[in-house]
Amino acid sequence: MKNGIIAKIKRIPVWGWIIGFVYFGLQYGMYRLAELISRLTGTVEYAFVPKIPFIDDRIPIIAVFAVIYLFSYVFWICGPIAASLTKRENFINYIIGLSAAYIIGFLIFIFAPTYMDRAAEGLMDAAAKPGVFNGLLNMIYSNDGSALAFNLFPSYHCLISLYCYLGVRKQPEISVGFRAYSLIMTVLICLSTVFTKQHYAIDIVGGLAISIVCYIVTERLDPGGKIVARRRDKEPA
């Protein structure tokens, strides 16, 4: 078992590792850049709260989900790395679709910004309570606007996590076990966004919808298949 895992790791191309970390950095950079641009352009003044009270007020804080929320960053790095083990056309489609989803979320952050007043929601007091998991929750809040958080809709956590699963779900090069793991992690990460009160319920819907639409459109247009086919045609017989 151990040798099998090591063998799979050795099969990962160098560019797979590079893209995994580059896209993680890109996500964080676009998230922060969108908030900066919205402040510079003044669109932040029109930010609204995407809360549905009869749903969101019934969702409790479950601090242990802070672990899942933080682990998502590792999961995102592994997404492109796992996809790099699949056929070239699938990997190209994966990167194009994921990039499109990033950009759509980025534009929404700028032109339709959302926010959460954590102080008004009572979240800062909850995170200040003793305990390891509350401490992690407090760390998450402190690094994401503290009492006032922006860029809620769509949830990048849900958008990216679902795309990590979609990129491997039908690929025979990826084990059934890893595909199941990716699906389970996607579900847990989506749950973590609301149980840590980092997002409202509608943010999850927005993130998943953008991810699914970008995946379906990319699969139908199949730019990866066309690029690979053109390269094959240019190769000498």
RACORCOR-V964308 format. One line per field, one symbol per residue. phi: phi as a letter, one per 20 degrees, with the letter a starting at -180 (. if undefined). psi: psi as a letter, one per 20 degrees, with the letter a starting at -180 (. if undefined). burial: b if it has 24 or more other ideal C-beta (glycine too) atoms within 12 Angstrom, else e. A space follows every 10 residues. Layout:
phi=???
psi=???
burial=???
This chain:
phi=.fffffffff fffgfffffg ffffffgfff ffffffffff enfffdfcee edgfdffeee ecgfffffgf fgffgfffgf ffffeeggff ffffffffff fgfffgffgf ecfcbcefff emfffffeff pfffffffff ffecnlfcdd medeffgfgf fffffgfcfd effdffffff gfffffffff fffefemebe gfffgfffff ffffffffff flffffffff fffefff
psi=gghgggghhh ipqghggghg hghghggggh ghhgggghgh iihhhjqrol pngighiipr pnhhihgggh hhhgghhhfh gghiiaqghg gghggggggg gggggghghg ilqrrpnhgh ijhhhghiqq qghhghghgg ghjlidioqr lgprohgggg ghhhghiihj ohipqhghgg ghgghgghgg hhhhiikhrr hhhggggggg ggghgggghh hlhghggggg hhhiqq.
burial=eeeeeeeeee ebeeebeebb eebbebbbeb beebbeebee eebbeebebb beeeebeebe bebebbbbbb ebbebbbbbb bbbbbbebbb bbbbbbbbbb bbbbbbebbb ebbbbbebee bebbebbeee eebbebbbeb beebbeebbb bbbbbbbbbb bbbbbbbbbe beebeeebbe ebbebbebbb bbbbbbbbbb bbbbbbbbbb bbbbbeebbe eebbeeeeee eeeeeee
